[in-house]
Amino acid sequence: PYRRKGVMIIDEEPARRKKYYDVVKLTGVNVSSAVDGTEAMERLRREQSNVVIVNMYSKSVGGFSS
């Protein structure tokens, strides 16, 4: 069966997460977002995403420190 492509945005900062969400949404793909890795893992169990965009400097769930 045909499945629409999906992208998940993971970022703790609401303004940046919304900006990425809005830009990706313009492409016509399904977009979801999560505040951190824990929320993302819960969502990924229910939703399928082909691409995950993540802030690698996130303070939670194993992000790098700057």
DSSP file with accessible surface (Angstrom, degrees, kcal/mol):
  #  RESIDUE AA STRUCTURE BP1 BP2  ACC     N-H-->O    O-->H-N    N-H-->O    O-->H-N    TCO  KAPPA ALPHA  PHI   PSI    X-CA   Y-CA   Z-CA
    1    1 A P              0   0  165      0, 0.0     2,-0.2     0, 0.0     0, 0.0   0.000 360.0 360.0 360.0 151.6    0.0    0.0    0.0
    2    2 A Y        -     0   0  198      1,-0.0     2,-0.4     0, 0.0     0, 0.0  -0.493 360.0-168.7 -75.0 132.1    1.0    3.6   -0.6
    3    3 A R        -     0   0  159     -2,-0.2     2,-0.2     3,-0.0     3,-0.1  -0.991  20.9-123.2-122.6 135.3    2.3    5.5    2.4
    4    4 A R        -     0   0  121     -2,-0.4    25,-0.1     1,-0.1     2,-0.0  -0.474  36.2-104.9 -70.7 142.9    2.9    9.2    2.5
    5    5 A K        -     0   0  133     -2,-0.2    25,-2.2    44,-0.1     2,-0.3  -0.366  38.7-156.7 -67.3 149.7    6.3   10.3    3.5
    6    6 A G  E     -a   30   0A   3     23,-0.2    44,-2.3    -3,-0.1    45,-1.7  -0.975  12.2-165.2-134.2 147.6    6.8   11.6    7.0
    7    7 A V  E     -ab  31  51A  17     23,-2.4    25,-2.3    -2,-0.3     2,-0.4  -0.992   7.3-156.3-129.6 135.4    9.3   13.9    8.8
    8    8 A M  E     -ab  32  52A   0     43,-2.4    45,-3.3    -2,-0.4     2,-0.5  -0.955   4.9-155.9-113.2 134.1    9.7   14.3   12.5
    9    9 A I  E     -ab  33  53A   1     23,-2.4    25,-2.5    -2,-0.4     2,-0.5  -0.927   8.8-170.5-106.7 126.3   11.3   17.4   14.0
   10   10 A I  E     +ab  34  54A  15     43,-3.2    45,-1.7    -2,-0.5     2,-0.3  -0.964  26.3 132.3-121.9 115.8   12.9   17.1   17.4
   11   11 A D        -     0   0    5     23,-1.9     6,-0.1    -2,-0.5    25,-0.1  -0.932  48.0-144.2-160.7 137.9   13.9   20.3   19.2
   12   12 A E  S    S+     0   0   59     -2,-0.3    -1,-0.1    43,-0.1    24,-0.1   0.762  83.1  84.0 -74.3 -26.2   13.5   21.6   22.7
   13   13 A E     >  -     0   0   92      1,-0.2     4,-2.6    22,-0.0     5,-0.2  -0.693  69.2-153.8 -85.8 115.1   13.1   25.2   21.6
   14   14 A P  H  > S+     0   0   84      0, 0.0     4,-2.6     0, 0.0     5,-0.2   0.875  90.4  50.8 -56.6 -43.0    9.5   25.9   20.5
   15   15 A A  H  > S+     0   0   70      2,-0.2     4,-2.2     1,-0.2     5,-0.1   0.924 114.0  43.7 -65.1 -42.7   10.2   28.7   18.1
   16   16 A R  H  > S+     0   0   75      2,-0.2     4,-2.5     1,-0.2     5,-0.2   0.920 113.3  51.9 -68.9 -40.8   12.9   26.7   16.2
   17   17 A R  H  X S+     0   0   41     -4,-2.6     4,-2.5     1,-0.2    -2,-0.2   0.932 111.6  47.2 -61.1 -42.7   10.8   23.6   16.2
   18   18 A K  H  X S+     0   0  126     -4,-2.6     4,-3.0    -5,-0.2     5,-0.2   0.907 109.7  53.3 -66.5 -39.7    7.8   25.5   14.7
   19   19 A K  H  X S+     0   0  124     -4,-2.2     4,-2.3     2,-0.2    -2,-0.2   0.953 112.9  42.7 -61.2 -48.5   10.0   27.2   12.1
   20   20 A Y  H  X S+     0   0   95     -4,-2.5     4,-2.6     1,-0.2     5,-0.3   0.916 113.9  52.8 -62.5 -42.7   11.3   23.8   10.9
   21   21 A Y  H  X S+     0   0   74     -4,-2.5     4,-2.6    -5,-0.2    -2,-0.2   0.947 110.5  46.9 -57.2 -49.6    7.8   22.3   11.1
   22   22 A D  H  X S+     0   0   67     -4,-3.0     4,-1.3     2,-0.2    -1,-0.2   0.901 113.1  48.4 -62.4 -41.3    6.3   25.1    8.9
   23   23 A V  H  < S+     0   0   87     -4,-2.3     4,-0.4    -5,-0.2     3,-0.4   0.943 114.3  44.7 -66.1 -45.9    9.1   24.9    6.3
   24   24 A V  H ><>S+     0   0   22     -4,-2.6     3,-1.9     1,-0.2     5,-0.7   0.904 107.0  60.2 -66.1 -38.2    8.8   21.1    6.0
   25   25 A K  H ><5S+     0   0   91     -4,-2.6     3,-1.9    -5,-0.3    -1,-0.2   0.851  93.2  66.6 -58.7 -32.8    5.0   21.3    5.9
   26   26 A L  T 3<5S+     0   0  153     -4,-1.3    -1,-0.3    -3,-0.4    -2,-0.2   0.744  91.1  63.8 -61.0 -22.0    5.3   23.4    2.8
   27   27 A T  T < 5S-     0   0  101     -3,-1.9    -1,-0.3    -4,-0.4    -2,-0.2   0.603 113.6-116.3 -79.0 -12.0    6.7   20.4    0.9
   28   28 A G  T < 5S+     0   0   39     -3,-1.9     2,-0.2    -4,-0.3    -3,-0.1   0.474  71.4 127.3  93.0   2.3    3.5   18.5    1.4
   29   29 A V  S   <S-     0   0   28     -5,-0.7    -1,-0.3     1,-0.1     2,-0.3  -0.499  70.2 -93.7 -87.7 161.7    4.8   15.7    3.5
   30   30 A N  E     -a    6   0A  70    -25,-2.2   -23,-2.4    -2,-0.2     2,-0.4  -0.572  47.0-165.4 -69.4 136.2    3.3   14.6    6.9
   31   31 A V  E     +a    7   0A  15     -2,-0.3     2,-0.3   -25,-0.2   -23,-0.2  -0.982  14.8 171.5-128.9 136.3    5.2   16.4    9.7
   32   32 A S  E     -a    8   0A  16    -25,-2.3   -23,-2.4    -2,-0.4     2,-0.3  -0.901  13.7-154.3-131.8 167.3    5.2   15.7   13.4
   33   33 A S  E     -a    9   0A  32     -2,-0.3     2,-0.3   -25,-0.2   -23,-0.2  -0.966   7.4-166.4-143.0 158.5    7.3   17.2   16.2
   34   34 A A  E     -a   10   0A   0    -25,-2.5   -23,-1.9    -2,-0.3     3,-0.1  -0.985  23.1-138.6-143.5 151.0    8.6   16.3   19.6
   35   35 A V  S    S-     0   0   54     -2,-0.3     2,-0.3   -25,-0.2    -1,-0.1   0.838  83.8  -5.8 -77.9 -35.5   10.2   18.3   22.4
   36   36 A D  S  > S-     0   0   43    -25,-0.1     4,-2.4   -24,-0.1     5,-0.1  -0.885  81.0 -85.2-151.2 179.3   12.9   15.7   23.2
   37   37 A G  H  > S+     0   0   18     -2,-0.3     4,-2.5     1,-0.2     5,-0.2   0.842 120.8  56.1 -63.0 -35.2   14.1   12.2   22.5
   38   38 A T  H  > S+     0   0   76      2,-0.2     4,-1.8     1,-0.2    -1,-0.2   0.954 111.3  42.5 -63.2 -48.9   11.8   10.6   25.0
   39   39 A E  H  > S+     0   0   53      1,-0.2     4,-2.4     2,-0.2    -2,-0.2   0.907 113.0  54.8 -63.6 -39.5    8.7   12.1   23.4
   40   40 A A  H  X S+     0   0    2     -4,-2.4     4,-2.9     1,-0.2    -2,-0.2   0.920 106.5  50.1 -61.2 -44.9   10.1   11.3   19.9
   41   41 A M  H  X S+     0   0  103     -4,-2.5     4,-1.1     1,-0.2    -1,-0.2   0.900 110.4  50.3 -63.0 -39.0   10.6    7.6   20.8
   42   42 A E  H  X S+     0   0   97     -4,-1.8     4,-0.6     1,-0.2     3,-0.4   0.932 113.9  44.9 -62.9 -44.3    7.0    7.4   22.0
   43   43 A R  H >X S+     0   0   67     -4,-2.4     4,-3.0     1,-0.2     3,-1.2   0.894 107.6  57.9 -67.1 -39.2    5.7    9.0   18.8
   44   44 A L  H 3< S+     0   0   60     -4,-2.9    -1,-0.2     1,-0.3    -2,-0.2   0.756  98.6  60.7 -67.0 -21.2    7.8    6.9   16.6
   45   45 A R  H 3< S+     0   0  185     -4,-1.1    -1,-0.3    -3,-0.4    -2,-0.2   0.796 118.4  29.1 -70.6 -27.3    6.2    3.8   18.1
   46   46 A R  H << S+     0   0  169     -3,-1.2     2,-0.3    -4,-0.6    -2,-0.2   0.715 122.6  47.0-102.0 -30.1    2.9    5.0   16.8
   47   47 A E  S  < S-     0   0   60     -4,-3.0     2,-0.5    -5,-0.1    -1,-0.1  -0.851  72.7-130.9-117.0 152.7    3.8    7.0   13.7
   48   48 A Q        -     0   0  132     -2,-0.3     2,-0.4    -3,-0.1    -3,-0.1  -0.883  23.7-178.0-103.4 132.8    6.1    6.3   10.8
   49   49 A S        -     0   0   32     -2,-0.5   -42,-0.2    -5,-0.1     3,-0.1  -0.997  20.3-164.8-128.4 133.9    8.7    8.9    9.8
   50   50 A N  S    S+     0   0  110    -44,-2.3     2,-0.4    -2,-0.4   -43,-0.2   0.745  83.5  29.7 -82.4 -27.6   11.1    8.5    6.9
   51   51 A V  E     -b    7   0A  76    -45,-1.7   -43,-2.4     2,-0.0     2,-0.5  -0.994  64.5-161.7-135.9 139.4   13.3   11.4    8.1
   52   52 A V  E     -b    8   0A  66     -2,-0.4     2,-0.6   -45,-0.2   -43,-0.2  -0.992   4.6-162.0-122.5 124.3   14.1   12.7   11.6
   53   53 A I  E     +b    9   0A  67    -45,-3.3   -43,-3.2    -2,-0.5     2,-0.4  -0.939  21.6 179.2-105.1 119.5   15.5   16.2   12.1
   54   54 A V  E     -b   10   0A  68     -2,-0.6     2,-0.9   -45,-0.2   -43,-0.2  -0.946  35.7-125.1-129.5 142.7   17.1   16.4   15.5
   55   55 A N    >   -     0   0   32    -45,-1.7     3,-1.5    -2,-0.4   -43,-0.1  -0.763  22.5-161.2 -80.8 107.5   18.9   19.1   17.4
   56   56 A M  T 3  S+     0   0   93     -2,-0.9     8,-3.4     1,-0.3    -1,-0.1   0.626  85.9  62.3 -69.4 -12.6   22.1   17.3   18.4
   57   57 A Y  T 3  S+     0   0  143      6,-0.2    -1,-0.3    -3,-0.0     9,-0.2   0.162  73.6 140.6 -98.4  19.5   22.8   19.8   21.1
   58   58 A S    <   -     0   0   12     -3,-1.5     5,-0.3     1,-0.1   -22,-0.1  -0.307  53.4-137.8 -60.4 143.6   19.6   18.9   23.0
   59   59 A K  S    S+     0   0  189      3,-0.1     2,-0.3     2,-0.0     3,-0.2   0.691  81.3  62.8 -77.6 -20.0   20.1   18.8   26.8
   60   60 A S  S    S+     0   0   34      1,-0.2     3,-0.3     2,-0.1   -23,-0.2  -0.747  97.2  16.3-110.5 157.4   18.1   15.7   27.3
   61   61 A V  S    S-     0   0   93     -2,-0.3    -1,-0.2     1,-0.2    -3,-0.1   0.930 129.5 -42.4  51.3  57.3   18.5   12.1   26.1
   62   62 A G  S    S+     0   0   78     -3,-0.2    -1,-0.2     1,-0.2    -3,-0.1   0.683  84.8 157.8  78.6  20.9   22.1   12.1   25.0
   63   63 A G        -     0   0   30     -3,-0.3    -6,-0.2    -5,-0.3     2,-0.2  -0.317  46.8-100.5 -73.5 160.6   22.6   15.4   23.2
   64   64 A F        -     0   0  122     -8,-3.4     2,-0.4     1,-0.0    -1,-0.1  -0.532  32.4-127.6 -75.5 150.3   26.0   16.9   22.9
   65   65 A S              0   0  115     -2,-0.2    -7,-0.1    -6,-0.0    -1,-0.0  -0.780 360.0 360.0 -98.9 145.6   27.0   19.6   25.2
   66   66 A S              0   0  150     -2,-0.4    -1,-0.0    -9,-0.2    -9,-0.0  -0.445 360.0 360.0 -96.6 360.0   28.4   22.9   23.7
